[in-house]
Amino acid sequence: MSLGKALRKSSLLSSSVRKGKQALRKSDRERIVEEGSARVLDSLDLDAATRVLLPAEARWDYLLGTSISEAAIVAAEVHPANTGEARLIVAKKRAAAQLLKAHLDPNARVRRWYWISSGSTKITRGTPEARLLDKEGIRLVGRLLKLPNDT
């Protein structure tokens, strides 16, 4: 599902949606790999689009509309994957989810929340941070998000 269709017509975020991965910073585009028939239809730099609305909040990086039916809208955060950052990532996700309630069509929702490491990953399975991420529905995928394998 494209973000253009998922966002309410009245949403101020609609004007920030870009085709394909164009809304992503150039350095982050390479971190999202489309495999098979999976495609990023459109993208939104949620951080930049909400900077004025939430100047003091920690903001989530991106939303992606994809061709993957079971995970049509996904959220991606590119951030260092150190143990001390897990709570910040959770706070970003919660703030984004709350904000999106007013912007997404009632039938649309973010199906997957991904944390893409911008460096080495210091969080391993079984740690308190990994359990926190699991509880919050955030998948730490390492340095690359492979669509559709990581869906």
C-alpha positions as CSV (number, residue, x, y, z in Angstrom):
1,M,0.0,0.0,0.0
2,S,1.3,3.4,-0.8
3,L,1.6,6.1,1.8
4,G,-0.3,8.4,-0.5
5,K,-3.3,6.1,0.0
6,A,-2.7,5.3,3.6
7,L,-2.6,9.0,4.8
8,R,-5.8,10.9,5.4
9,K,-6.5,13.4,2.7
10,S,-6.4,16.2,5.4
11,S,-2.9,15.0,6.7
12,L,-0.2,17.6,6.5
13,L,2.3,14.8,6.0
14,S,1.0,14.0,2.5
15,S,3.0,16.8,1.0
16,S,6.2,15.2,2.2
17,V,5.6,11.8,0.6
18,R,8.1,11.0,-2.2
19,K,8.2,8.3,-4.9
20,G,10.3,5.2,-4.1
21,K,13.1,5.8,-1.6
22,Q,13.6,9.5,-2.5
23,A,12.5,10.8,0.9
24,L,15.4,8.9,2.5
25,R,18.8,10.5,3.1
26,K,21.2,9.3,0.4
27,S,23.3,7.5,3.0
28,D,20.2,5.6,4.2
29,R,18.8,4.5,0.8
30,E,21.4,1.8,0.5
31,R,20.4,0.3,3.9
32,I,17.0,-0.8,2.5
33,V,17.4,-3.6,0.0
34,E,14.5,-4.6,-2.2
35,E,14.5,-8.3,-3.1
36,G,12.4,-10.4,-5.4
37,S,9.2,-8.5,-6.2
38,A,9.3,-6.4,-3.1
39,R,9.4,-2.6,-3.8
40,V,9.3,0.6,-1.9
41,L,6.5,2.4,-3.6
42,D,6.9,5.7,-1.7
43,S,8.6,7.1,1.4
44,L,8.3,9.8,4.0
45,D,11.0,11.4,6.1
46,L,8.9,11.5,9.2
47,D,11.7,13.1,11.2
48,A,11.9,16.1,8.9
49,A,8.1,16.3,8.3
50,T,7.3,16.5,12.0
51,R,10.2,18.6,13.2
52,V,8.0,21.7,13.5
53,L,5.2,19.8,15.1
54,L,7.4,18.0,17.7
55,P,10.5,20.1,18.1
56,A,11.5,18.7,21.5
57,E,10.5,15.1,20.8
58,A,12.7,12.3,19.7
59,R,11.3,11.6,16.2
60,W,11.2,8.3,14.1
61,D,13.1,8.5,10.8
62,Y,11.0,7.0,8.0
63,L,7.8,5.5,6.8
64,L,7.8,3.3,3.7
65,G,4.9,2.3,1.5
66,T,5.7,-1.1,0.1
67,S,4.3,-3.7,-2.4
68,I,4.4,-6.4,0.3
69,S,0.8,-7.2,1.2
70,E,1.4,-8.5,4.7
71,A,3.6,-5.5,5.6
72,A,2.4,-2.7,3.3
73,I,3.5,0.2,5.5
74,V,6.7,-0.2,7.5
75,A,8.7,2.2,9.7
76,A,12.5,2.4,9.6
77,E,14.8,4.0,12.1
78,V,18.5,4.3,11.3
79,H,20.4,4.7,14.6
80,P,23.4,3.3,16.5
81,A,22.4,-0.1,18.0
82,N,24.0,0.3,21.4
83,T,22.3,-1.1,24.6
84,G,21.8,2.5,25.9
85,E,19.8,3.5,22.8
86,A,17.0,0.9,23.2
87,R,14.8,3.0,25.4
88,L,15.2,6.0,23.1
89,I,14.1,3.9,20.1
90,V,11.1,2.7,22.1
91,A,10.2,6.3,22.9
92,K,10.6,7.3,19.3
93,K,8.2,4.5,18.2
94,R,5.6,5.3,20.8
95,A,5.6,9.0,19.9
96,A,5.4,8.2,16.1
97,A,2.6,5.7,16.7
98,Q,0.6,8.3,18.7
99,L,1.2,11.0,16.1
100,L,0.2,8.7,13.2
101,K,-3.2,8.0,14.7
102,A,-4.3,11.5,13.5
103,H,-2.7,11.1,10.1
104,L,-3.3,7.5,8.9
105,D,-6.6,6.4,7.4
106,P,-8.5,4.3,9.9
107,N,-7.9,1.2,7.8
108,A,-4.2,1.8,7.5
109,R,-1.5,1.1,10.1
110,V,2.3,0.5,10.3
111,R,2.7,-3.2,10.1
112,R,6.4,-3.4,11.0
113,W,8.8,-1.2,13.0
114,Y,12.5,-1.7,12.1
115,W,15.6,-0.5,13.7
116,I,18.5,-0.5,11.3
117,S,21.9,-0.2,12.9
118,S,24.1,2.7,11.6
119,G,27.2,0.9,12.9
120,S,27.9,-2.3,14.7
121,T,25.1,-4.0,16.7
122,K,25.8,-4.2,20.4
123,I,22.4,-5.7,21.4
124,T,22.2,-9.5,21.4
125,R,19.3,-11.9,21.8
126,G,18.2,-12.6,25.4
127,T,19.4,-9.3,26.8
128,P,17.0,-7.0,28.6
129,E,17.2,-4.6,25.6
130,A,16.3,-7.3,23.1
131,R,13.3,-8.3,25.3
132,L,12.2,-4.7,25.5
133,L,12.4,-4.3,21.7
134,D,10.4,-7.6,21.2
135,K,7.7,-6.4,23.7
136,E,7.4,-3.1,21.8
137,G,7.2,-4.8,18.3
138,I,10.5,-3.4,17.1
139,R,12.8,-5.6,15.0
140,L,16.5,-4.9,15.1
141,V,17.8,-6.0,11.7
142,G,21.4,-5.1,11.7
143,R,22.9,-2.8,9.1
144,L,20.5,-3.7,6.2
145,L,16.7,-4.1,6.0
146,K,16.0,-6.7,3.3
147,L,12.5,-6.5,1.9
148,P,10.7,-8.9,2.0
149,N,12.9,-11.2,4.0
150,D,12.7,-9.1,7.1
151,T,8.9,-8.7,6.9
